Amino acid sequence: MTEEIKVIDILPRMLSADVAAIELFKEINKINDDDIILDFKGIDFMSISFAQEYSSQKKECTKNVTEKNLLKQDAELIKISKNLFDD
């Protein structure tokens, strides 16, 4: 099955710190499902440090995590940050 998580239910609207990404993945890792959809609706801001840590945590996560409702600039931040961790 697939579990959908509303990020706004776990984190504040302003994702300004890397520790927020760590907390988000702590919650993700508690879920029994292997397929996770993160709904970013309602998130107003994402910092570079959050995006970098998010990408790092996602790479280490054993679950299939996908995103929806990302603001365009946030999707770009994650994409750029992901490239930092590609082998």
JOMOGI-V878801 format. One record per pair of residues at least 6 apart in sequence whose C-alpha atoms are under 7 Angstrom apart, sorted by the first residue. I is the first residue (numbers start at 1). J is the second residue. D is the distance in whole Angstrom. If there is no record, write none. Layout:
# JOMOGI-V878801
i = {I	I}
j = {J	J}
d = {D	D}
This chain:
# JOMOGI-V878801
i = {1	1	2	2	2	3	3	3	3	4	4	4	4	5	5	5	6	6	6	7	7	7	8	8	8	11	13	13	13	13	14	14	14	14	15	15	15	15	16	16	16	17	17	17	18	18	18	20	21	21	21	22	25	34	34	35	35	35	36	36	36	37	37	37	38	38	38	39	39	39	40	40	40	41	41	46	48	51	51	51	52	52	55	55	55	56}
j = {33	35	33	35	36	33	35	36	37	36	37	38	39	37	38	39	38	39	40	38	39	40	40	42	43	20	42	43	44	45	43	44	45	46	45	46	47	50	46	47	50	47	49	50	49	50	53	50	50	53	54	57	57	63	64	63	64	65	64	65	66	65	66	67	66	67	68	67	68	69	68	69	70	69	70	74	77	77	78	81	78	81	78	81	82	85}
d = {6	7	6	5	6	6	6	5	6	6	5	6	7	6	5	6	6	5	6	6	6	6	7	6	6	7	6	4	5	7	6	6	5	6	6	5	6	6	6	5	6	7	6	5	5	4	5	7	6	6	5	7	7	5	6	6	5	6	6	5	6	6	5	6	6	5	6	6	5	6	6	5	5	5	7	6	7	6	5	6	7	5	6	6	5	7}
